[in-house]
Amino acid sequence: MAMFMQQQTDDSSFKKNMLFRGQQDQSSALPSVGFVPAKSPTTHTQYPYVTGSSVLGIKYKDGVLIAADCGGSYGSTLRYKSVERLKAVGKSTVIGASGEISDFQQIMRYLDELTLKDKMWDDGNTLGPKEVHNYLCRVMYNHRNKFDPLWNTLILGGVKNGVKYLGMVSMIGVHFEENHVASGFGNHLARPIFRDEWKEDLSLEEGILLLEKCFRVLLYRDRSAVNKLQVANITAEGITISKPYALRTEWEYKAFQNPTQGVEGSW
């Protein structure tokens, strides 16, 4: 009887050892780097967290102007006030973004890789604003089809071979080219001003004044706007992006001093 129990114990321990070794063999067969479990959590951008507000762009006599403030809102809190949302792409294109800042950083990684590959051809040709715009349309639409959108509206402009180009693309790939464009609240507050005051032969000074006028309106009316502005000037000679600067504002208007006067039910 004792010998029989000893044999059963030996058999069970042998089976356990073999089962453990089999598990080890299976785990060693899996790739040690980059292995993702089948039920990994979803990492798509479900909702934007740190966002930038309006970006405005206009064509003028000698090139294209694009402007954006430096605000970054964490939800409804204007948390960051030094976020630069204008970036150069190559030698003739500037891109500005509203929306999720981290997604904009990912887009810039895509564009850095694109321009690097283009430069490696060393054929004397470079990507212009139209090519970059078409590429971004495909990128945004592709992410939209994967239900993993890049939560941005992009304003893009440039000059190549003497031709001015200005366009936009939304987070789902909607895109168009126009003489003046805007994103965010600028679509509602700045575009009407552009329609009234923009003209094809604007000088550089007139174009900057028009953009500053629009951003002054946005600063008064958009809680996500901040009084810290950058302007990019793209001409045939190259790209210039200004350092952030503040606008002169006026807060002594009677409507600002007592905004609830004459409103029924106010405190």
Summary of the structure (lengths in Angstrom):
residues: 267
radius of gyration: 27.8
end to end distance: 93.7
largest distance: 107.1
contacts: 789
relative contact order: 0.16
helix: 37%
strand: 26%
